[in-house]
Amino acid sequence: MLIAGFPAGPWGTNCYVAATGPGSECVVVDPGKDAAEGVAQVVREHRLKPVAVLVTHGHVDHMWCVAPVAGTYDATAWIHPADRHLLANPMAGLSPETTQMLLGGKYEFAEPDDVRELADRQELELAGLRFVVDHAPGHTEGSVTFRSPYERDDVSEVMFSGDLLFAGSIGRTDLPGGDHPTMLRSLRDKVLTLPDDVVVLPGHGEQTSIGRERATNPFLLELQSSDDTPRVTRGL
């Protein structure tokens, strides 16, 4: 499995391109502001053909270039229905401060030509890869993660976590559509139940693993101390 990731735009949002290998179809995850050229560079370097754009949630720093990327490659965009309205109206998901900052320029947003909606526990077969969708609201109402099998002895899956889980932290819940108790439920039900060897590819910052976050992330440690969620290891 080929995964190329790079931070893009003023928010340093991680955009990922995933494929079975060079010279194949591929999937783009979260092309945010200024990500289009980075996607094009990865596509050229590895001779790829994007067929789908996966959106972990509708915040503008993750979906700014969804329409341009999907349109350039005639790819299908996938987003949870609770966040779909943000494709055409991303300001609805921003804080007043961020909105004020962006109003210095004129921006027009619209849905891509082909948009399909995601559901919890849905399995997608795209570009020769399999993705399991986990609806994980809290950061936004339509936040999701995407898990894909990874054939390596020490890694069972990779998870594109969006802004649900970071190395050492979790997503904020103070923006429109955010809710902290809901975020904690998503972390308990969709993160702490995963094996330690799952590699986490977050929306911002460095990659991590479920095991590392279970052992060191202060938010998960607090959640575990107040819950009887069992620790899960691979093979058990």
Backbone hydrogen bonds, N-H to C=O, Kabsch-Sander energy under -0.5 kcal/mol:
donor,donor_aa,acceptor,acceptor_aa,energy
2,L,19,A,-3.1
3,I,1,M,-0.5
4,A,17,V,-2.7
6,F,15,C,-2.2
8,A,13,T,-2.0
12,G,9,G,-1.6
13,T,8,A,-1.9
14,N,203,G,-3.1
15,C,6,F,-2.8
16,Y,29,V,-2.1
17,V,4,A,-2.8
18,A,27,V,-2.9
19,A,2,L,-2.6
20,T,25,E,-0.6
23,G,46,H,-3.2
24,S,21,G,-0.7
26,C,49,K,-2.1
27,V,18,A,-2.7
28,V,52,A,-2.6
29,V,16,Y,-3.2
30,D,28,V,-0.5
30,D,54,L,-2.6
32,G,30,D,-1.3
35,A,32,G,-1.9
39,V,35,A,-2.5
40,A,36,A,-2.4
41,Q,37,E,-2.3
42,V,38,G,-2.1
43,V,39,V,-2.7
44,R,40,A,-2.4
45,E,41,Q,-2.6
46,H,42,V,-2.2
47,R,43,V,-0.8
47,R,44,R,-0.5
48,L,43,V,-2.0
49,K,24,S,-1.5
51,V,26,C,-2.6
52,A,26,C,-0.8
53,V,76,T,-2.9
54,L,28,V,-3.0
55,V,78,W,-2.1
56,T,54,L,-0.5
62,H,59,H,-2.3
63,M,59,H,-1.1
64,W,60,V,-1.4
65,C,31,P,-2.1
66,V,63,M,-1.6
69,V,65,C,-2.4
70,A,66,V,-2.9
71,G,67,A,-2.7
72,T,68,P,-2.3
73,Y,69,V,-1.8
74,D,70,A,-0.7
75,A,70,A,-2.4
76,T,51,V,-1.9
77,A,114,D,-2.8
78,W,53,V,-2.9
79,I,116,R,-1.9
83,D,80,H,-1.8
84,R,80,H,-0.7
84,R,81,P,-0.6
86,L,83,D,-1.6
87,L,84,R,-1.8
88,A,84,R,-0.5
88,A,85,H,-0.6
89,N,85,H,-1.4
92,A,89,N,-1.7
93,G,90,P,-1.9
94,L,91,M,-1.5
99,T,95,S,-2.5
100,Q,96,P,-2.4
101,M,97,E,-1.9
102,L,98,T,-2.1
103,L,99,T,-1.4
104,G,101,M,-0.9
105,G,102,L,-1.6
107,Y,105,G,-0.6
115,V,113,D,-0.6
116,R,77,A,-3.0
118,L,79,I,-1.5
121,R,133,V,-2.5
122,Q,119,A,-2.0
124,L,122,Q,-0.5
124,L,131,F,-3.0
126,L,124,L,-0.6
126,L,129,L,-2.4
129,L,126,L,-2.6
131,F,124,L,-2.5
132,V,147,R,-2.8
133,V,122,Q,-3.0
133,V,131,F,-0.5
134,D,145,T,-2.2
135,H,133,V,-0.5
136,A,134,D,-0.5
136,A,143,S,-2.7
138,G,140,T,-1.6
139,H,136,A,-0.5
143,S,140,T,-1.0
144,V,56,T,-2.7
145,T,134,D,-1.9
146,F,160,F,-1.7
147,R,132,V,-2.4
148,S,158,V,-2.6
150,Y,156,S,-2.2
152,R,150,Y,-2.1
152,R,155,V,-1.2
155,V,152,R,-1.5
158,V,148,S,-2.5
159,M,199,V,-3.0
160,F,146,F,-3.1
161,S,159,M,-1.0
161,S,201,L,-1.4
162,G,201,L,-0.6
164,L,161,S,-2.3
166,F,169,S,-2.5
168,G,166,F,-0.9
169,S,166,F,-0.9
171,G,164,L,-1.2
178,G,175,L,-2.7
179,D,138,G,-2.7
183,M,179,D,-2.1
184,L,180,H,-2.4
185,R,181,P,-1.8
186,S,182,T,-2.2
187,L,183,M,-2.4
188,R,184,L,-2.3
189,D,185,R,-2.9
190,K,186,S,-2.9
191,V,187,L,-1.2
192,L,187,L,-2.5
194,L,191,V,-2.0
196,D,232,V,-0.8
198,V,195,P,-1.4
199,V,157,E,-2.4
200,V,208,T,-2.6
201,L,159,M,-3.4
201,L,199,V,-0.6
203,G,162,G,-3.0
208,T,200,V,-2.2
210,I,198,V,-2.3
211,G,196,D,-2.3
213,E,209,S,-2.3
214,R,210,I,-2.9
215,A,211,G,-1.7
216,T,212,R,-1.7
217,N,213,E,-1.9
221,L,217,N,-2.6
222,E,218,P,-2.1
223,L,219,F,-1.8
224,Q,220,L,-2.6
225,S,221,L,-2.1
226,S,222,E,-1.0
227,D,224,Q,-1.2
236,L,233,T,-1.7
